[in-house]
Amino acid sequence: MVFKQKTSFIKIIKQMRTTTILSLLLLTGTLAAQVKKPKGFTLNGHLANAASKMVYFSDGRNTAEKVFYMDSTLTDAMGRFTFKGIIAEPRQFLLQVKNAKRGAIIYMENANILIEGNADSLTNVRVKGAKEEAIRQEWMKLNDPVAQKKWADEISRDYDTAVERKDSAAMKLEKEKLGMRYTENLIKKIKTIVDKYPNSVMSVDLIGFVATFQENHTADSLLKVVEQTTAGRYTQTKELRKQLNITLSQTIGSKAPDFLQPDTAGKLISLSSMKGKYVLLDFWASWCTPCRAENPYLLKAYARFKDKGFTILSVSLDGDRKAWLSAVKHDNLLWPQVGDLKAAANEVAKSYGVRGIPANFLIDPQGKIVAKNLRGDKLEKQLEKLF
């Protein structure tokens, strides 16, 4: 009798254990189903002043030459719309409403995302459900325009004093200091985001922004942090690493890559055709205000040294041929001008790792880089040492 009771007890324990295991398996499956990430994204939008209007949704990488992703839909009478799709990795997208002046930049990922706002002010839309977008909003607060202006007003007092005294030398010096302090302050903020969110495509974008200031070694060290995370596998990260490595390889003393591009008349011109002279390879664009501000300095240096073995070869990052030619004529640029009209995707810019303009390289008669980014009167001073 006792033996039978013991047997029954053991049987009950086994049944309980089996039931518990099955329950745990079912619970685990249920929880897994609950936390399982969406296979793609669903973007639901609700915009005021957008009743029955076309809404366009596109990849931020789209260019005139290549379209990565683009979709469109018609909103309902309440200004509501939905986009669905799958993206390989988080990245920046652009949302636009037909006839609206500006679009909304959104960091997308495979998630259920809600966007609300006004079609007349898409730059101020509210986005929920996207982790990357939350990081972007944190960056926007950190780089708040009002706080930036207050900071700029505080550090520009010495410059204002120089302006009042009409001291051009002091104005120039203080302006350079302002630029350096602005860059330092911006990079400090970017480091804050990268350190906090190294596994973010937003961090990759900000590091790319650092590179546009020619702060390439800083960008390199920050990118190495990101590369230790899963974000290191993103296409965008790999593209930035490739470009940054090219930029870092263009050191003083290295050989300048040769190239062939059409000039304003369509004639192909190569860098090697200018061998035997000092050549300033200048990257610019008609829409780039700082670039246009550099042209008077280039004109002065060109007029002074063109008969002594110096010339300039300008590479345009324009995508609009008419705007390019108009700027060349307006600024009276007398030296060879080339461009492939691929805008920022210009092949020469890629081969030199140029991510921001203005940018330039001084190349010696043997085809080696001897100086970089000679801005203002620094070019003329450098040429004075050579001739």
C-alpha positions in Angstrom: 0.0 0.0 0.0 2.8 2.3 1.0 4.6 1.4 -2.2 1.6 2.2 -4.4 1.2 5.6 -2.7 4.9 6.3 -3.3 4.5 5.3 -7.0 1.5 7.6 -7.3 3.4 10.4 -5.7 6.4 10.0 -8.1 3.9 9.8 -11.1 2.3 13.1 -9.9 5.7 14.8 -9.6 6.6 13.6 -13.1 3.3 14.9 -14.5 3.8 18.2 -12.7 7.4 18.5 -14.1 6.1 17.7 -17.6 3.3 20.2 -17.3 5.7 22.8 -16.0 8.1 22.3 -18.9 5.3 22.5 -21.4 4.0 25.6 -19.7 7.4 27.2 -19.8 7.8 26.3 -23.5 4.4 27.8 -24.2 5.2 30.9 -22.2 8.6 31.3 -23.9 6.9 31.0 -27.3 4.3 33.5 -26.3 6.9 36.0 -25.0 9.0 35.5 -28.1 6.0 36.3 -30.2 5.3 39.4 -28.2 8.9 40.8 -28.5 9.5 39.6 -32.0 10.5 42.5 -34.2 8.4 43.4 -37.2 9.6 42.0 -40.5 9.3 45.4 -42.0 8.1 48.9 -41.2 4.7 50.4 -41.1 4.6 54.2 -41.1 1.3 55.7 -40.2 0.9 59.4 -40.6 -1.6 62.1 -39.8 -0.9 65.6 -41.1 -3.0 68.7 -40.7 -3.5 70.7 -43.9 -2.9 67.7 -46.0 -6.3 66.4 -46.9 -6.3 64.4 -50.2 -2.7 65.4 -51.1 0.1 63.3 -52.5 2.8 62.3 -50.0 6.2 61.1 -51.1 8.5 58.9 -49.1 12.1 58.4 -50.3 15.5 57.2 -49.3 17.8 60.0 -48.2 20.5 58.6 -50.6 18.4 59.1 -53.7 20.2 61.1 -56.4 19.4 62.0 -60.0 21.5 59.1 -61.1 20.3 56.4 -58.7 17.1 55.9 -56.8 17.3 53.5 -53.8 13.8 53.7 -52.5 10.8 55.8 -53.4 7.0 55.5 -52.7 4.0 57.7 -52.8 0.4 57.7 -51.7 -2.7 59.9 -51.5 -3.9 61.0 -48.0 -7.5 60.6 -47.0 -9.9 63.5 -46.2 -8.3 63.7 -42.7 -4.7 63.9 -43.9 -4.0 60.3 -42.9 -1.7 57.9 -44.9 0.3 54.7 -44.5 3.5 53.4 -46.0 4.8 49.8 -45.6 8.0 48.2 -46.6 11.2 46.5 -45.5 14.6 48.1 -45.2 17.9 46.2 -44.7 19.1 48.6 -42.0 18.2 51.8 -40.2 18.8 55.0 -42.3 17.6 58.4 -43.1 14.4 59.0 -45.2 12.6 62.0 -46.5 8.9 62.6 -46.2 7.4 65.3 -48.5 3.9 66.6 -49.3 3.2 67.9 -52.7 3.7 71.7 -53.0 5.1 71.9 -49.5 8.2 74.1 -49.2 10.2 71.6 -47.0 10.2 68.0 -46.1 10.6 66.0 -42.9 13.8 64.0 -42.3 13.0 60.8 -40.5 15.3 58.0 -39.3 13.5 54.8 -40.3 13.9 51.2 -39.1 11.7 48.1 -39.3 9.2 49.1 -36.6 5.7 50.5 -36.2 6.1 54.2 -36.5 3.7 57.1 -36.1 4.2 60.6 -37.5 2.0 63.6 -36.7 2.3 67.3 -37.5 1.4 69.9 -40.0 2.0 69.8 -43.7 3.0 73.5 -43.6 5.8 72.9 -41.2 7.1 69.4 -41.8 10.4 70.2 -40.0 8.5 70.1 -36.7 6.7 66.8 -37.0 6.5 64.4 -34.0 7.7 60.8 -34.6 7.0 57.9 -32.3 8.2 54.3 -32.4 11.6 54.7 -34.0 14.6 54.5 -31.7 16.9 56.2 -34.2 14.5 59.1 -34.5 14.5 59.5 -30.7 18.3 59.8 -30.9 18.0 62.4 -33.6 15.6 64.4 -31.5 18.1 64.3 -28.6 20.7 65.6 -30.9 18.4 68.4 -32.0 17.9 69.5 -28.4 21.6 69.3 -27.7 22.2 71.5 -30.8 19.3 73.8 -30.1 19.5 77.0 -32.4 18.5 79.3 -29.6 21.2 78.0 -27.3 23.7 78.1 -30.2 22.9 81.8 -30.9 23.4 82.6 -27.2 26.7 80.8 -27.2 27.8 82.5 -30.4 26.9 85.9 -29.1 29.0 85.3 -26.0 32.2 84.2 -27.9 31.9 86.9 -30.6 32.5 89.9 -28.4 36.1 90.3 -29.4 35.1 90.1 -33.0 32.5 92.8 -32.5 35.1 95.0 -30.8 37.4 94.6 -33.8 34.6 95.5 -36.1 33.9 98.7 -34.1 37.6 99.6 -34.3 37.6 98.8 -38.0 40.7 96.7 -37.3 40.8 94.4 -40.4 43.7 92.3 -39.1 42.1 91.7 -35.7 38.7 91.0 -37.4 40.4 88.3 -39.5 42.1 86.8 -36.5 39.0 86.8 -34.4 36.9 85.3 -37.3 39.4 82.4 -37.5 39.1 81.9 -33.8 35.3 81.9 -33.9 35.4 79.2 -36.6 37.8 77.1 -34.6 35.7 77.5 -31.4 32.5 76.7 -33.3 34.0 73.5 -34.7 35.4 72.4 -31.3 32.0 73.0 -29.6 30.1 71.1 -32.3 32.5 68.1 -32.2 32.2 68.0 -28.4 28.5 67.6 -28.8 28.8 65.0 -31.5 31.2 63.0 -29.2 28.5 63.1 -26.5 26.0 61.4 -28.9 28.5 58.9 -30.3 29.7 57.9 -26.8 26.1 57.4 -25.6 24.8 55.7 -28.8 27.7 54.0 -30.6 25.3 51.4 -32.1 23.3 54.0 -34.0 23.2 55.1 -37.6 22.6 58.7 -36.3 26.1 58.5 -34.8 27.5 57.4 -38.2 25.9 60.4 -39.8 27.3 62.8 -37.2 30.8 61.3 -37.7 30.4 61.9 -41.4 29.6 65.5 -40.5 32.8 65.8 -38.5 34.7 64.7 -41.6 33.3 67.6 -43.6 35.2 69.9 -41.3 38.4 68.1 -42.4 38.7 66.8 -38.8 39.6 63.4 -40.3 41.6 61.9 -37.4 38.8 62.8 -35.0 36.3 61.2 -37.3 38.5 58.1 -37.6 38.7 57.6 -33.9 35.0 58.1 -33.4 34.2 55.7 -36.3 36.4 53.0 -34.7 34.1 53.1 -31.6 31.0 52.5 -33.9 32.8 49.8 -35.8 33.0 47.7 -32.5 29.1 47.5 -32.5 26.5 46.0 -34.8 26.3 49.4 -36.5 29.8 48.6 -37.9 28.0 46.2 -40.3 25.8 49.0 -41.8 26.4 49.9 -45.4 26.6 53.5 -44.4 29.4 52.8 -41.9 31.3 50.8 -44.5 30.9 53.6 -47.1 32.2 56.2 -44.6 35.1 54.0 -43.6 36.1 53.6 -47.3 35.9 57.4 -47.9 37.7 58.2 -44.7 40.5 55.8 -45.5 40.9 57.5 -48.9 41.0 60.9 -47.2 43.6 59.8 -44.6 45.8 58.3 -47.4 46.0 61.7 -49.1 48.8 62.9 -46.9 51.5 65.4 -47.6 54.0 63.7 -49.9 51.6 61.2 -51.3 51.0 60.9 -55.0 47.9 62.8 -56.2 45.5 60.4 -58.1 45.2 61.2 -61.8 41.7 61.7 -63.3 39.9 62.6 -66.5 36.8 64.9 -66.5 35.1 67.1 -69.0 35.5 70.9 -68.9 32.8 73.5 -69.5 33.0 72.8 -73.3 32.9 69.0 -72.9 36.6 68.5 -73.6 38.3 65.9 -71.4 41.1 67.3 -69.1 43.4 65.2 -67.0 45.5 66.2 -64.0 48.6 64.6 -65.5 48.3 67.0 -68.5 49.5 69.7 -66.1 52.5 67.9 -64.9 55.5 70.1 -64.6 53.6 72.9 -62.8 52.4 73.5 -59.3 48.6 72.8 -59.5 46.0 73.9 -57.0 43.2 71.2 -57.3 40.2 73.1 -56.0 36.8 71.5 -55.1 33.9 73.9 -55.1 30.3 74.4 -56.2 28.1 77.4 -57.4 25.8 76.9 -54.4 28.6 76.9 -51.8 28.9 80.4 -50.3 32.3 79.8 -48.6 33.6 78.5 -51.9 32.5 81.6 -53.7 34.1 83.7 -51.0 37.5 81.9 -51.7 37.5 82.8 -55.4 38.8 86.3 -55.0 41.9 84.9 -53.2 42.3 82.3 -56.0 42.1 85.0 -58.7 44.8 87.1 -56.9 47.2 84.1 -56.5 46.5 83.0 -60.1 47.2 86.5 -61.6 50.5 86.7 -59.6 52.0 83.3 -60.2 50.4 81.9 -63.4 53.5 82.9 -65.5 55.9 81.3 -62.9 54.7 77.7 -63.2 51.5 77.7 -61.3 47.9 77.0 -62.3 44.5 76.0 -60.9 42.2 73.2 -61.8 38.7 73.5 -60.3 36.4 70.5 -59.9 32.8 71.4 -59.6 30.4 69.5 -57.3 27.4 71.0 -59.1 24.6 68.9 -60.4 23.1 71.8 -62.4 25.2 72.7 -65.5 23.5 76.1 -66.0 24.2 77.1 -62.4 27.8 75.9 -62.7 28.6 77.9 -65.9 26.8 81.0 -64.6 29.0 81.0 -61.4 32.2 80.5 -63.5 31.3 83.5 -65.6 30.1 85.7 -62.7 33.2 85.0 -60.6 35.5 85.5 -63.7 37.3 82.2 -63.2 40.1 82.1 -65.8 41.6 78.6 -65.2 40.3 75.2 -66.3 37.0 74.1 -64.8 35.9 70.4 -64.8 32.9 68.5 -63.5 30.8 65.4 -64.1 27.5 67.0 -62.9 27.0 64.2 -60.3 27.0 66.8 -57.5 28.4 65.3 -54.2 28.9 62.0 -56.0 31.6 63.5 -58.3 34.1 60.8 -59.1 37.2 63.0 -58.5 35.9 64.1 -55.1 35.4 60.4 -54.2 39.0 59.6 -55.3 40.3 62.4 -53.1 38.0 61.6 -50.2 36.4 65.0 -50.2 33.3 65.1 -48.0 33.1 68.9 -47.5 33.8 72.0 -49.6 35.7 74.2 -50.1 38.6 71.9 -50.2 41.9 72.0 -52.1 45.2 70.2 -52.6 48.4 71.9 -53.8 50.3 69.4 -56.1 53.9 69.9 -57.1 55.4 69.4 -60.6 56.1 65.7 -59.9 52.5 65.1 -59.0 52.8 64.9 -55.2 50.6 66.6 -52.7 52.6 69.3 -50.8 49.8 71.2 -49.0 46.1 70.9 -48.3 43.2 73.3 -47.7 45.0 76.6 -48.2 42.3 79.1 -47.4 42.3 82.8 -47.7 45.8 84.3 -48.2 47.5 81.1 -47.1 47.7 80.0 -50.7 49.6 83.1 -51.8 51.9 82.9 -48.8 52.6 79.2 -49.6 53.4 80.1 -53.3 55.7 82.9 -52.1 57.9 80.2 -50.5 57.9 78.2 -53.7 58.6 80.9 -56.3 
